[in-house]
Amino acid sequence: MRKTAVLAAGGTGGHLFPAQALAEALIARGWSVVLASDERVAGLAQDFPAERHIPLSSATYRPGDPIGMVRAGLAVFRGAMQARAAYREIGPNIIVGFGGYPSAPALVGAILDKRPCLIHEQNAVMGRANRMLAGHVTRVACAFPTLLKAPPQVAAAATVVGNPVRPAIRALAEVPYVPPTADGPIRLLITGGSQGARLLSELVPEAIAALPDGLRQRLAVQQQTRPESMETARRIYRNAVVDAEIAPFFRDMASRLGAAHLVIGRSGAGSVCEFAVAGRPAILVPLAIALDDDQGQNAKLLADAGGAEVARESQLTVASLSGALEKLLSNPARLARMAAASRAVSIPDAAERLADVVEETARL
């Protein structure tokens, strides 16, 4: 009989895409995959190769909200009971949690049933849900060499496997970076997460418009932009005579990333690891309100290696970003060095490495 893995992931791309990459690796090895999450996953999981979806009750709470904490605890308990009922029917060999509060019920159910279970932490800072459960699961794997906020014994025992990326992104590890020529076009990709980031949507077009004429006219810009900011961005680019494609979401991200000379984006774990695997220089803007500065710590990996520059929100202005862009885009040799440095710290085969850990843990 085929072995079965239940993959539990929160309803955001940052958690779901690594789970999908692992699912594809396990299926290639003959496994059956089941997805466990809450209702938010429906909009992102159309292509998830699961034979079944287990919907689980779950909720989160704000720190300092005792009533919300009780409600969340009750929701997680209900979800754990739902998970246990499903496990009795499915008989999974292992449950793998990818973080986010919707993954908690699946892991709690596995812990209560004493089933093999594994956590994969995508960020350099362990998330709250994973932090609470990490000391009770069979094994912990992580994306970054550092695992801040984790219990010391968990961090010491964690296996670094990298962050699984989608196959189309994985293929970019074999595509060489070619810097822009002295007078040729410069392709600039701006991402901001699946919904776009207000700061990037509104500030980046103004910074690009402030570039010197000769540099600005060579640009080919592709930018993910919040729907409510699209017309403003288009107007700024049109007035600055910049060739720009604006959309709220790019589904063909791999091809766009592979063609980019420079990327500007947030430093969620998925983005950082995708930029590194693709070997693309980047300007990273960590989300200031992120808990425990996890995006800042993610960005540190590429910045310390020389593959990215970090622009903190509190210090980011139109002038500072425009100046940084002018320096980078006017120096193809530096862009090439950044690309090589970024690729040097990547782990392209993270999905296969994590699949190895899954199979080892399922045999324990």
N, C-alpha and C positions, 0 to 999 in steps of 0.2 A: 504494500500500500504506500501511496505517496505520503510524504511528511507534510504537515500543515503548519504554517506560521500565521499568527494573528498580528498584524501591524496596526498599532494604535497611534494616531497622529491628530494633532489639533487642526482646526479648519483654516489654516493659512498656508500659503505656498512654501514658507520657510520650513514648516514641519512636513508638509505633504510631499514635496518634490523629492527630498531624500528618501522618504518611505517608498515612493514610487520607483526610484532607482534601485533600491534594495529588492523590491518586489520583482522587478524584471530580472535581476541577477539570480534570485532564488528560483523563479520559474524556469530559467534556463538550466538550472541544476535538477529540475524535476519536482520542485516543491509546489504545493498548492498554497495560495495566499488569500487571506481574509482581511478586510479592512474594518477597523473599529474606530468610530468617531461620533461626533454629534451632528446635528442637522446642518451646521455651517459648511460641512465638507462637500455638500451636493454641487455647489457651483464650481468647484475646482477638481472634482474627482471623476469627470466624465471619461478620461483616458486611463484611469487607474486600473491596472490589470488584476483586479480582485474577483474571485469567483463569488464572493458574497460580501455584503456590507452589514455589520452589526451596529445599529444605532443605539447609542448609550446616553442615558441621562447624565448631565454634568453641569457645573456652574463655577464661576470664579467669584472673587470678592475683593474689595478694596482694603488695603491694610488699615487697621484701626476701626473697621466696621464689624463689631461682634455679631450683630444680627445677620449681616451678609455672610459672615464666616459660618454661622450655624446652618444657614440655608444652603450654602455651597457644600458643607459637609454632608447634609442629608441628600442632596442631589448626587454627590459622588457615591454615597452608600447605595442609593437606588441603582445607579449605573453599574456598580460592582456586582450587585445581585443579578442584574440583567446579563452582565458578562459571564458570570459563573453558570447561569442557565445555558447560555450559548456554548460555553466550553464543554459542558456535559454532553451536548449534542454533537459538537464538532470534534472534540478530542484533539486539540492542537498540541503539537510537540513543543512549541515555544510561543511566548508573547513578547513582542518587541515594541517598546514605547519610544516615541520620538519627541515627547514634550508637548507643552500646551495643556491647558486644563482638561480638554476632552480625552487626553490619553490616560489620565489618572484612574478613572474607573476600571479600565481594562487591566491596568497593572495591579490595582488593589485586588481585583477579583483573582488574578493569577497568584498573588502573594497568599491570599486566604486559602486558595486551593493547593498551595505548595507546588505550583507548576513552574518549570523553568521560565525565567523571564529576564529580559535584557533591556537596558536603557541605552539609547544613543543620544548624546547631548551635542547639538550642533554648534553652540556658541562657546566662546572662550570663558564665559561666566555661566555656571550651571543655573538653569531656570528654577523657579520656585517649586513647580510640580515635581520636577526630577529631583530636586534637592531633598524634598520630604520623603521620597520613596527610595532614593539611591542606596541607602543602607540596608534595605530589605530585599532587593532584587538579587538575582543570581550573579549578574555581571554588568559592568558599565563600560561602554565604549564612548569615545569622544572624537571630535573633529580637530581640535587644536592641541598643541603640546601643553598648554596651560589649561587648568580647569578651576578657575577661581570660584569661591563661595561653596565649593563642594566640601563635605566632611573630609578631614585629612586622610582617613583610611580609604575613602572612596577615590580621592584624587590619586593616591599612591598606587592603587590597584587598577585604575582605568587603563584600557587599551586604546592607544591612539590609532584611529583608522582613517581619519579624514572625513570629509562631508560628501556623501554620495551625490553625484550630479547626474542629470539626465543624459542618455546616450549621445544625443546630438551635441551637448556641451563637452562630454568626454572626448568626442572625436576631434575637438579643437586642440587638444594637447599635441596632436601631430601636425597642426597647421602652423608654419613659421610666421613670426611677426615681421611684417615689412613696413618700416617707417615711411612717413610721407617724404616725397622728393622735395627738392628745394623750391620748386614752383608748381608742384602738382596739387591735386585736391587733398583736403584733410577731412577725414570722416570722424565725426564726434557723436558718440552715443550717450544719451542721458537717460538713466533709469531712475525710478523712484519707488520701487515696490509695485505690487499689483494695482494699487489705487493711485499711484503718483503721490509725491510729497509736495505740499503747498509751497514750502520754501524753495525747492528746486524748480517747481513749475513757474514760479513768478520771478525768481532772482536770476536764474541762469540765462534766460533770453536777454535780460538787460545787460548782464555781464558780457555776453557775446556781442551785443550791439555796440558795446564800448570799445571793442578791439580796434586796432588800426585798420584802415581800409584794405590795405594789401592782404593782410592776414584774414580778415573777415570774409572777403570775397572768394577765398579758396575753400571755405567751409561747406561741408555737406552734413547737416545736423539731423539726427533722428532723436526725438525726445518723447518720452512718456510724460504725459501731463494730465493733471486732474481735469475732468470734463468742464468744470466751471472756469478753468483758467485757459482753456484751449484758444478761445478767440483772442484773448489778450496776448498770448504767446505768438499766435500767428501774425497779429498786427505788428508786434515788435520786430519779428523777423522780417516781415514784408517791408517795413519802413527802413530796416537796416540792409536790405537787399541780400538776405542770407537764404540760401537754399535749405529749407527745413521741412521735415515731415513730422507732423504732430499727431499723436494718438494716445488714448488713455491706457492702452495695453498692446504690447507686441507679442504675438504668439510665436513668431519665428525668431525668437531671441538669439538662438545659436548662430544663425547666419549673420545677423546684425552685429553680434559680438565679434564674430570671426573677421568681419570686414573693418571693424573700428580701429582707428589709430589711438584714440584716447576715450576713456569712459569716465563719466561723472555719475555717482550714485550714492545711495545709503550703504551702510556697512553691516547689513544683516549677514548672518553666517552664510546663507546660500549665495548671496551676491559676491561676498569676498572670495569664497572658494571657487565660484564659477569664473571670476575674473582671473584668479590665479591659474586654474586649469587651462584657460584660454591663453594665458600669458599676455594679458593686455594691461598697459599702464593705466592708472586710475587716480582720480581725485575723489576721496571718500569723505562723505559728510555724515558722521554718526548722529543718530537721532538723539537729541538732547534729553528727551523725557523717558528714554528707555531705562527700565529698571536696572540698577547696578552697573550702568554704563556698559552693557554687554556689547553694544555696537562699537563703542570706542575701543574696547579690548580686542574685538574682532579685527578692526582696522589696524591695530598695532602689529599684527603678524606681517602684513604686507608693507607697512611703513618701516618697520625695523629692518626688513629685508631690502628695502630700497625700491620696492615695486609700486608704491603709492604715496601720494601726499594726503595728509589728513587736514580737513578744514572744519574746525569746530563751529557749531552754529553761533555761539556767542561772539565769535570773532569774524564771521563771514559777512562780507559786504559786497556790493556790486564791484567796487574798486578792487578789493582784495582778490576776488575770484577772477576778474578780468586780467589783473596783473599776473596771477598764477598761470592762467591759460596762455597768455602771451609768451611767458618764459618757456613753458613746456612745448607749445606748438611751434615755436621758432627754433627748437633744438631737437632735430630728429635723432641725433646720436644719443641724447639723454632718454628719449622715449624708448629707443631700442634697449638701452641698459635697464630701464625700469621693467620692460616686458620680460627680459631674461631673468631678472631678479624675482619677479612675480611667479614665473613658471617654476623657478628653482625650489620654491617652498610648497608647491602644489602636490596633491596626492590624487592623480587622475583615476587610479583604480580603487578608490575608496569603497565603492559599492561591492566590489569583489572581496576586499578586505573585511568589510562588515559581514558579508555573507559567510566568510570563513568563521568569524566569531559566532555567528548565529548557529552554524552547524556544530561547532565545538560545544557551545552552551547547551544545545538541545540534547547532546549525548551525556551531559553530566548527570 
